[in-house]
Amino acid sequence: MTGRTRDISEEGSKEKMEGCPVGTTYGAGGTPLTYNKYLKVEELKSLQICQSEPAHHDEPLFIIIHQTYELWFKLILHELDLVVEMLKGDRPKRAIFYLRRVVAIMKVLVNQIHILETMEPREFLGFRHNLNPASGFQSSQFREVEFMAGLRNEHMLKHFEDDPVVFEKLTERFNSASLGDLFYDLLEKKGFELPRDKKDDSEDELAAKELKRINELKRIYEDPDKYYELHELAEVLIDVDELIGLWRTHHVTVVERIIGFKRGTGGSEGVGYLRSTLTKRCFPDLWHLRTHLEL
């Protein structure tokens, strides 16, 4: 009896040491699932295909940084899609929760770009010519993030016309309600009056509508205890906006540090174009109202 008990105990210890205290999970084909299989590690490692010949030492760094960005963009879009559902369903608490996750991801994006600063200008020049005409300008997922946040330029869509699937997805994002639209929809359900701008509005009409919206939004900031959830939601939207701006600022600085004022590989104006994006805001009313706040 004692020996039998010892055998079972030893088997249990072995299971725990192998990291499977409950049971074995089987993947496709009936084989036990492993870390590498679950994350497709071998496939992932095979995707860094250098264009330089022989492969330049710093090209894998360049590729991995940008592939990582695309993975983070994918996750941001995944989270923002749920935020959209939460806002439409009048669930601001959950929207705030997932927006804070987006903020955490964006902080990683901002810090990650500094890894590129470890690449010297002459090292990048060693393989930059192999990248033509590819360009970060062509990141469709980043455009999706911009469109969802409210930064919309219809001119951007034409750069993706050669890829029908991507073009359709971007067009859908472009025509869907932005986070700002949904935030205002939520506020209107709670009694706030927020007149929206129209394309044919005169300058006077636009100014009057903006002032009305700011006065309405001030109510939230003048009594944050009364409007606690709405205040938290407004502030996390500002966090998202600020981090998009910080990412742009760091990006343009790194680009200038590495290539100066050369034109972009995709034909863009490079640093000149990037600098022109630095003043754009996703939620301008939330920024402007701060000027109007008083004790």
C-alpha positions as YAML, in Angstrom:
chain: A
units: angstrom
residues:
- id: 1
  name: MET
  ca: [0.00, 0.00, 0.00]
- id: 2
  name: THR
  ca: [2.80, 2.37, 0.91]
- id: 3
  name: GLY
  ca: [4.65, 1.60, -2.31]
- id: 4
  name: ARG
  ca: [1.52, 2.20, -4.37]
- id: 5
  name: THR
  ca: [1.02, 5.60, -2.76]
- id: 6
  name: ARG
  ca: [4.66, 6.50, -3.40]
- id: 7
  name: ASP
  ca: [4.34, 5.65, -7.10]
- id: 8
  name: ILE
  ca: [1.30, 7.89, -7.54]
- id: 9
  name: SER
  ca: [3.03, 10.71, -5.70]
- id: 10
  name: GLU
  ca: [6.07, 10.39, -7.94]
- id: 11
  name: GLU
  ca: [3.89, 10.47, -11.05]
- id: 12
  name: GLY
  ca: [2.15, 13.61, -9.75]
- id: 13
  name: SER
  ca: [5.46, 15.30, -9.06]
- id: 14
  name: LYS
  ca: [6.63, 14.45, -12.57]
- id: 15
  name: GLU
  ca: [3.48, 16.01, -14.05]
- id: 16
  name: LYS
  ca: [3.99, 19.19, -12.06]
- id: 17
  name: MET
  ca: [7.63, 19.41, -13.11]
- id: 18
  name: GLU
  ca: [6.57, 19.12, -16.73]
- id: 19
  name: GLY
  ca: [4.14, 22.01, -16.27]
- id: 20
  name: CYS
  ca: [0.97, 19.97, -16.79]
- id: 21
  name: PRO
  ca: [-0.75, 19.50, -13.39]
- id: 22
  name: VAL
  ca: [-4.25, 19.07, -14.88]
- id: 23
  name: GLY
  ca: [-3.98, 17.39, -18.23]
- id: 24
  name: THR
  ca: [-2.60, 17.57, -21.73]
- id: 25
  name: THR
  ca: [-3.99, 19.96, -24.33]
- id: 26
  name: TYR
  ca: [-3.86, 18.68, -27.85]
- id: 27
  name: GLY
  ca: [-3.42, 20.89, -30.87]
- id: 28
  name: ALA
  ca: [-4.21, 20.28, -34.53]
- id: 29
  name: GLY
  ca: [-3.42, 16.74, -35.61]
- id: 30
  name: GLY
  ca: [-3.79, 15.37, -32.09]
- id: 31
  name: THR
  ca: [-0.24, 16.26, -31.00]
- id: 32
  name: PRO
  ca: [0.41, 17.74, -27.55]
- id: 33
  name: LEU
  ca: [0.39, 21.54, -27.60]
- id: 34
  name: THR
  ca: [3.71, 23.17, -26.73]
- id: 35
  name: TYR
  ca: [4.80, 26.77, -26.23]
- id: 36
  name: ASN
  ca: [6.51, 26.85, -29.63]
- id: 37
  name: LYS
  ca: [3.56, 25.28, -31.41]
- id: 38
  name: TYR
  ca: [1.01, 27.54, -29.74]
- id: 39
  name: LEU
  ca: [2.90, 30.73, -30.59]
- id: 40
  name: LYS
  ca: [4.15, 29.48, -33.98]
- id: 41
  name: VAL
  ca: [7.66, 30.46, -32.92]
- id: 42
  name: GLU
  ca: [9.45, 28.79, -35.82]
- id: 43
  name: GLU
  ca: [7.09, 30.39, -38.35]
- id: 44
  name: LEU
  ca: [7.50, 33.72, -36.60]
- id: 45
  name: LYS
  ca: [11.29, 33.53, -36.75]
- id: 46
  name: SER
  ca: [11.16, 32.72, -40.45]
- id: 47
  name: LEU
  ca: [9.44, 35.99, -41.36]
- id: 48
  name: GLN
  ca: [12.50, 38.25, -41.12]
- id: 49
  name: ILE
  ca: [13.59, 38.14, -44.75]
- id: 50
  name: CYS
  ca: [16.34, 40.62, -45.53]
- id: 51
  name: GLN
  ca: [16.36, 42.36, -48.91]
- id: 52
  name: SER
  ca: [20.06, 43.22, -48.77]
- id: 53
  name: GLU
  ca: [22.56, 40.74, -50.22]
- id: 54
  name: PRO
  ca: [24.52, 39.74, -48.27]
- id: 55
  name: ALA
  ca: [22.16, 40.52, -45.42]
- id: 56
  name: HIS
  ca: [23.18, 43.70, -43.63]
- id: 57
  name: HIS
  ca: [23.67, 43.19, -39.89]
- id: 58
  name: ASP
  ca: [21.15, 45.91, -38.93]
- id: 59
  name: GLU
  ca: [18.38, 44.92, -41.33]
- id: 60
  name: PRO
  ca: [16.90, 42.26, -38.98]
- id: 61
  name: LEU
  ca: [16.69, 44.98, -36.31]
- id: 62
  name: PHE
  ca: [14.78, 47.22, -38.72]
- id: 63
  name: ILE
  ca: [12.43, 44.43, -39.77]
- id: 64
  name: ILE
  ca: [11.71, 43.12, -36.27]
- id: 65
  name: ILE
  ca: [10.98, 46.60, -34.89]
- id: 66
  name: HIS
  ca: [8.41, 47.23, -37.61]
- id: 67
  name: GLN
  ca: [6.90, 43.74, -37.46]
- id: 68
  name: THR
  ca: [6.49, 44.22, -33.72]
- id: 69
  name: TYR
  ca: [4.73, 47.52, -34.35]
- id: 70
  name: GLU
  ca: [2.31, 45.80, -36.68]
- id: 71
  name: LEU
  ca: [1.53, 43.18, -34.01]
- id: 72
  name: TRP
  ca: [0.87, 45.91, -31.47]
- id: 73
  name: PHE
  ca: [-1.31, 47.78, -33.98]
- id: 74
  name: LYS
  ca: [-3.29, 44.58, -34.48]
- id: 75
  name: LEU
  ca: [-3.86, 44.31, -30.73]
- id: 76
  name: ILE
  ca: [-4.79, 48.00, -30.43]
- id: 77
  name: LEU
  ca: [-7.42, 47.56, -33.15]
- id: 78
  name: HIS
  ca: [-8.67, 44.42, -31.39]
- id: 79
  name: GLU
  ca: [-9.11, 46.39, -28.16]
- id: 80
  name: LEU
  ca: [-10.62, 49.44, -29.86]
- id: 81
  name: ASP
  ca: [-13.22, 47.29, -31.58]
- id: 82
  name: LEU
  ca: [-14.39, 46.23, -28.13]
- id: 83
  name: VAL
  ca: [-14.27, 49.83, -26.89]
- id: 84
  name: VAL
  ca: [-16.62, 50.73, -29.74]
- id: 85
  name: GLU
  ca: [-19.05, 48.02, -28.60]
- id: 86
  name: MET
  ca: [-18.86, 49.23, -25.00]
- id: 87
  name: LEU
  ca: [-19.54, 52.85, -25.97]
- id: 88
  name: LYS
  ca: [-22.44, 51.89, -28.21]
- id: 89
  name: GLY
  ca: [-23.84, 49.75, -25.40]
- id: 90
  name: ASP
  ca: [-23.62, 52.58, -22.83]
- id: 91
  name: ARG
  ca: [-20.94, 50.79, -20.81]
- id: 92
  name: PRO
  ca: [-18.37, 53.52, -20.11]
- id: 93
  name: LYS
  ca: [-16.68, 51.60, -17.27]
- id: 94
  name: ARG
  ca: [-15.67, 48.78, -19.59]
- id: 95
  name: ALA
  ca: [-14.72, 51.22, -22.32]
- id: 96
  name: ILE
  ca: [-12.38, 52.93, -19.85]
- id: 97
  name: PHE
  ca: [-10.89, 49.57, -18.87]
- id: 98
  name: TYR
  ca: [-9.97, 48.62, -22.43]
- id: 99
  name: LEU
  ca: [-8.83, 52.12, -23.34]
- id: 100
  name: ARG
  ca: [-6.39, 51.96, -20.43]
- id: 101
  name: ARG
  ca: [-5.04, 48.76, -21.93]
- id: 102
  name: VAL
  ca: [-4.60, 50.61, -25.24]
- id: 103
  name: VAL
  ca: [-2.75, 53.35, -23.36]
- id: 104
  name: ALA
  ca: [-0.41, 50.76, -21.82]
- id: 105
  name: ILE
  ca: [0.31, 49.33, -25.28]
- id: 106
  name: MET
  ca: [0.93, 52.79, -26.73]
- id: 107
  name: LYS
  ca: [3.46, 53.52, -24.00]
- id: 108
  name: VAL
  ca: [5.38, 50.46, -25.19]
- id: 109
  name: LEU
  ca: [5.22, 51.78, -28.77]
- id: 110
  name: VAL
  ca: [6.67, 55.12, -27.72]
- id: 111
  name: ASN
  ca: [9.54, 53.50, -25.82]
- id: 112
  name: GLN
  ca: [10.20, 50.86, -28.46]
- id: 113
  name: ILE
  ca: [11.04, 53.41, -31.14]
- id: 114
  name: HIS
  ca: [14.21, 54.35, -29.26]
- id: 115
  name: ILE
  ca: [15.69, 50.97, -30.15]
- id: 116
  name: LEU
  ca: [16.01, 52.32, -33.70]
- id: 117
  name: GLU
  ca: [18.25, 55.09, -32.35]
- id: 118
  name: THR
  ca: [20.93, 52.46, -31.80]
- id: 119
  name: MET
  ca: [21.26, 52.20, -35.59]
- id: 120
  name: GLU
  ca: [23.75, 54.70, -37.01]
- id: 121
  name: PRO
  ca: [22.98, 56.63, -40.23]
- id: 122
  name: ARG
  ca: [25.63, 54.87, -42.30]
- id: 123
  name: GLU
  ca: [24.36, 51.47, -41.16]
- id: 124
  name: PHE
  ca: [20.84, 52.27, -42.37]
- id: 125
  name: LEU
  ca: [22.22, 53.59, -45.65]
- id: 126
  name: GLY
  ca: [23.83, 50.17, -46.09]
- id: 127
  name: PHE
  ca: [20.43, 48.62, -46.87]
- id: 128
  name: ARG
  ca: [17.95, 51.53, -47.23]
- id: 129
  name: HIS
  ca: [18.11, 51.45, -51.04]
- id: 130
  name: ASN
  ca: [16.81, 47.87, -50.94]
- id: 131
  name: LEU
  ca: [13.55, 49.04, -49.37]
- id: 132
  name: ASN
  ca: [12.26, 51.15, -52.29]
- id: 133
  name: PRO
  ca: [9.37, 51.78, -52.80]
- id: 134
  name: ALA
  ca: [8.19, 50.30, -49.48]
- id: 135
  name: SER
  ca: [7.49, 52.84, -46.73]
- id: 136
  name: GLY
  ca: [6.06, 53.05, -43.24]
- id: 137
  name: PHE
  ca: [3.59, 55.45, -44.85]
- id: 138
  name: GLN
  ca: [1.93, 52.30, -46.21]
- id: 139
  name: SER
  ca: [1.07, 50.81, -42.81]
- id: 140
  name: SER
  ca: [-2.65, 50.17, -43.24]
- id: 141
  name: GLN
  ca: [-3.12, 49.17, -39.61]
- id: 142
  name: PHE
  ca: [-1.70, 52.48, -38.38]
- id: 143
  name: ARG
  ca: [-4.15, 54.24, -40.71]
- id: 144
  name: GLU
  ca: [-6.94, 52.16, -39.16]
- id: 145
  name: VAL
  ca: [-5.89, 53.31, -35.69]
- id: 146
  name: GLU
  ca: [-5.84, 56.91, -36.91]
- id: 147
  name: PHE
  ca: [-9.27, 56.60, -38.51]
- id: 148
  name: MET
  ca: [-10.78, 55.05, -35.38]
- id: 149
  name: ALA
  ca: [-9.27, 57.80, -33.23]
- id: 150
  name: GLY
  ca: [-10.74, 60.47, -35.52]
- id: 151
  name: LEU
  ca: [-7.71, 61.50, -37.59]
- id: 152
  name: ARG
  ca: [-9.19, 61.19, -41.06]
- id: 153
  name: ASN
  ca: [-7.81, 62.26, -44.41]
- id: 154
  name: GLU
  ca: [-9.64, 60.81, -47.40]
- id: 155
  name: HIS
  ca: [-6.51, 61.39, -49.48]
- id: 156
  name: MET
  ca: [-4.86, 58.55, -47.54]
- id: 157
  name: LEU
  ca: [-7.23, 55.97, -48.97]
- id: 158
  name: LYS
  ca: [-5.86, 56.26, -52.50]
- id: 159
  name: HIS
  ca: [-2.50, 54.90, -51.36]
- id: 160
  name: PHE
  ca: [-4.15, 51.52, -50.77]
- id: 161
  name: GLU
  ca: [-6.25, 51.20, -53.93]
- id: 162
  name: ASP
  ca: [-3.93, 48.50, -55.30]
- id: 163
  name: ASP
  ca: [-4.96, 46.14, -52.49]
- id: 164
  name: PRO
  ca: [-8.77, 45.67, -52.64]
- id: 165
  name: VAL
  ca: [-9.00, 43.87, -49.28]
- id: 166
  name: VAL
  ca: [-7.03, 46.53, -47.41]
- id: 167
  name: PHE
  ca: [-8.78, 49.34, -49.28]
- id: 168
  name: GLU
  ca: [-12.20, 47.96, -48.35]
- id: 169
  name: LYS
  ca: [-11.20, 47.61, -44.69]
- id: 170
  name: LEU
  ca: [-9.81, 51.14, -44.54]
- id: 171
  name: THR
  ca: [-12.86, 52.57, -46.28]
- id: 172
  name: GLU
  ca: [-15.07, 50.84, -43.73]
- id: 173
  name: ARG
  ca: [-13.04, 52.33, -40.88]
- id: 174
  name: PHE
  ca: [-13.10, 55.75, -42.54]
- id: 175
  name: ASN
  ca: [-16.89, 55.73, -42.82]
- id: 176
  name: SER
  ca: [-17.55, 54.35, -39.33]
- id: 177
  name: ALA
  ca: [-18.11, 56.45, -36.22]
- id: 178
  name: SER
  ca: [-14.87, 57.51, -34.55]
- id: 179
  name: LEU
  ca: [-14.19, 57.23, -30.82]
- id: 180
  name: GLY
  ca: [-14.97, 60.94, -30.53]
- id: 181
  name: ASP
  ca: [-18.30, 60.47, -32.31]
- id: 182
  name: LEU
  ca: [-19.24, 57.64, -29.98]
- id: 183
  name: PHE
  ca: [-18.14, 59.61, -26.91]
- id: 184
  name: TYR
  ca: [-20.44, 62.44, -27.95]
- id: 185
  name: ASP
  ca: [-23.26, 59.99, -28.69]
- id: 186
  name: LEU
  ca: [-22.89, 58.68, -25.14]
- id: 187
  name: LEU
  ca: [-22.92, 62.20, -23.68]
- id: 188
  name: GLU
  ca: [-26.01, 63.14, -25.67]
- id: 189
  name: LYS
  ca: [-27.83, 60.12, -24.21]
- id: 190
  name: LYS
  ca: [-27.07, 61.63, -20.80]
- id: 191
  name: GLY
  ca: [-28.49, 65.04, -21.66]
- id: 192
  name: PHE
  ca: [-25.50, 66.95, -23.03]
- id: 193
  name: GLU
  ca: [-25.99, 69.10, -26.12]
- id: 194
  name: LEU
  ca: [-23.10, 68.68, -28.55]
- id: 195
  name: PRO
  ca: [-23.78, 70.12, -32.02]
- id: 196
  name: ARG
  ca: [-21.67, 68.41, -34.68]
- id: 197
  name: ASP
  ca: [-19.77, 70.17, -37.44]
- id: 198
  name: LYS
  ca: [-20.99, 69.84, -41.02]
- id: 199
  name: LYS
  ca: [-19.01, 70.22, -44.23]
- id: 200
  name: ASP
  ca: [-21.04, 73.21, -45.38]
- id: 201
  name: ASP
  ca: [-20.86, 75.10, -42.06]
- id: 202
  name: SER
  ca: [-19.53, 78.64, -42.25]
- id: 203
  name: GLU
  ca: [-16.60, 79.70, -40.06]
- id: 204
  name: ASP
  ca: [-18.99, 81.50, -37.73]
- id: 205
  name: GLU
  ca: [-21.18, 78.39, -37.43]
- id: 206
  name: LEU
  ca: [-18.15, 76.20, -36.71]
- id: 207
  name: ALA
  ca: [-16.93, 78.61, -34.03]
- id: 208
  name: ALA
  ca: [-20.37, 78.78, -32.40]
- id: 209
  name: LYS
  ca: [-20.72, 74.99, -32.35]
- id: 210
  name: GLU
  ca: [-17.25, 74.54, -30.90]
- id: 211
  name: LEU
  ca: [-17.98, 77.02, -28.10]
- id: 212
  name: LYS
  ca: [-21.26, 75.24, -27.32]
- id: 213
  name: ARG
  ca: [-19.52, 71.85, -27.15]
- id: 214
  name: ILE
  ca: [-16.74, 73.22, -24.95]
- id: 215
  name: ASN
  ca: [-19.24, 74.77, -22.53]
- id: 216
  name: GLU
  ca: [-21.03, 71.42, -22.30]
- id: 217
  name: LEU
  ca: [-17.79, 69.49, -21.76]
- id: 218
  name: LYS
  ca: [-16.75, 71.99, -19.08]
- id: 219
  name: ARG
  ca: [-19.62, 70.72, -16.94]
- id: 220
  name: ILE
  ca: [-17.84, 67.37, -16.68]
- id: 221
  name: TYR
  ca: [-14.55, 68.95, -15.64]
- id: 222
  name: GLU
  ca: [-16.11, 71.47, -13.26]
- id: 223
  name: ASP
  ca: [-17.82, 68.68, -11.31]
- id: 224
  name: PRO
  ca: [-15.74, 65.49, -11.83]
- id: 225
  name: ASP
  ca: [-17.33, 63.82, -8.79]
- id: 226
  name: LYS
  ca: [-20.82, 64.14, -10.25]
- id: 227
  name: TYR
  ca: [-19.66, 62.99, -13.68]
- id: 228
  name: TYR
  ca: [-16.94, 60.64, -12.49]
- id: 229
  name: GLU
  ca: [-17.20, 58.00, -15.24]
- id: 230
  name: LEU
  ca: [-17.52, 60.58, -18.01]
- id: 231
  name: HIS
  ca: [-14.54, 62.49, -16.62]
- id: 232
  name: GLU
  ca: [-12.45, 59.31, -16.49]
- id: 233
  name: LEU
  ca: [-13.50, 58.46, -20.04]
- id: 234
  name: ALA
  ca: [-12.59, 61.93, -21.30]
- id: 235
  name: GLU
  ca: [-9.18, 61.75, -19.62]
- id: 236
  name: VAL
  ca: [-8.31, 58.32, -20.98]
- id: 237
  name: LEU
  ca: [-9.22, 59.57, -24.46]
- id: 238
  name: ILE
  ca: [-6.79, 62.43, -23.87]
- id: 239
  name: ASP
  ca: [-4.18, 59.84, -22.85]
- id: 240
  name: VAL
  ca: [-4.68, 58.04, -26.17]
- id: 241
  name: ASP
  ca: [-4.44, 61.31, -28.09]
- id: 242
  name: GLU
  ca: [-1.33, 62.39, -26.20]
- id: 243
  name: LEU
  ca: [0.44, 59.09, -26.81]
- id: 244
  name: ILE
  ca: [-0.32, 59.18, -30.53]
- id: 245
  name: GLY
  ca: [1.25, 62.63, -30.51]
- id: 246
  name: LEU
  ca: [4.25, 61.45, -28.49]
- id: 247
  name: TRP
  ca: [4.78, 58.53, -30.85]
- id: 248
  name: ARG
  ca: [4.73, 60.90, -33.82]
- id: 249
  name: THR
  ca: [7.17, 63.26, -32.09]
- id: 250
  name: HIS
  ca: [9.62, 60.50, -31.23]
- id: 251
  name: HIS
  ca: [9.24, 59.01, -34.69]
- id: 252
  name: VAL
  ca: [10.08, 62.22, -36.54]
- id: 253
  name: THR
  ca: [13.07, 62.81, -34.27]
- id: 254
  name: VAL
  ca: [14.45, 59.32, -34.87]
- id: 255
  name: VAL
  ca: [13.89, 59.62, -38.63]
- id: 256
  name: GLU
  ca: [15.72, 62.95, -38.74]
- id: 257
  name: ARG
  ca: [18.53, 61.50, -36.64]
- id: 258
  name: ILE
  ca: [19.01, 58.60, -39.05]
- id: 259
  name: ILE
  ca: [18.29, 60.01, -42.53]
- id: 260
  name: GLY
  ca: [18.13, 63.77, -42.03]
- id: 261
  name: PHE
  ca: [15.88, 65.44, -44.60]
- id: 262
  name: LYS
  ca: [16.12, 62.81, -47.33]
- id: 263
  name: ARG
  ca: [12.85, 61.92, -49.05]
- id: 264
  name: GLY
  ca: [11.06, 58.84, -47.77]
- id: 265
  name: THR
  ca: [11.57, 55.51, -49.54]
- id: 266
  name: GLY
  ca: [7.93, 55.61, -50.65]
- id: 267
  name: GLY
  ca: [8.36, 59.07, -52.17]
- id: 268
  name: SER
  ca: [7.00, 61.09, -49.25]
- id: 269
  name: GLU
  ca: [8.68, 64.28, -48.04]
- id: 270
  name: GLY
  ca: [10.15, 62.37, -45.12]
- id: 271
  name: VAL
  ca: [10.75, 64.54, -42.06]
- id: 272
  name: GLY
  ca: [8.85, 67.44, -43.61]
- id: 273
  name: TYR
  ca: [5.68, 65.37, -43.90]
- id: 274
  name: LEU
  ca: [6.11, 63.81, -40.47]
- id: 275
  name: ARG
  ca: [6.46, 67.22, -38.84]
- id: 276
  name: SER
  ca: [3.22, 68.37, -40.46]
- id: 277
  name: THR
  ca: [1.34, 65.67, -38.51]
- id: 278
  name: LEU
  ca: [2.56, 66.72, -35.06]
- id: 279
  name: THR
  ca: [-0.17, 69.30, -34.36]
- id: 280
  name: LYS
  ca: [-3.10, 67.05, -35.29]
- id: 281
  name: ARG
  ca: [-5.45, 66.14, -32.43]
- id: 282
  name: CYS
  ca: [-7.93, 63.29, -32.24]
- id: 283
  name: PHE
  ca: [-10.15, 65.04, -29.68]
- id: 284
  name: PRO
  ca: [-9.55, 68.79, -30.15]
- id: 285
  name: ASP
  ca: [-12.51, 69.88, -28.00]
- id: 286
  name: LEU
  ca: [-11.09, 68.02, -25.00]
- id: 287
  name: TRP
  ca: [-7.85, 69.95, -25.43]
- id: 288
  name: HIS
  ca: [-9.44, 73.34, -26.11]
- id: 289
  name: LEU
  ca: [-11.74, 73.23, -23.09]
- id: 290
  name: ARG
  ca: [-8.71, 73.44, -20.79]
- id: 291
  name: THR
  ca: [-8.16, 77.02, -21.88]
- id: 292
  name: HIS
  ca: [-11.70, 77.86, -20.72]
- id: 293
  name: LEU
  ca: [-11.55, 76.19, -17.28]
- id: 294
  name: GLU
  ca: [-11.54, 78.41, -14.19]
- id: 295
  name: LEU
  ca: [-11.91, 77.78, -10.46]
...
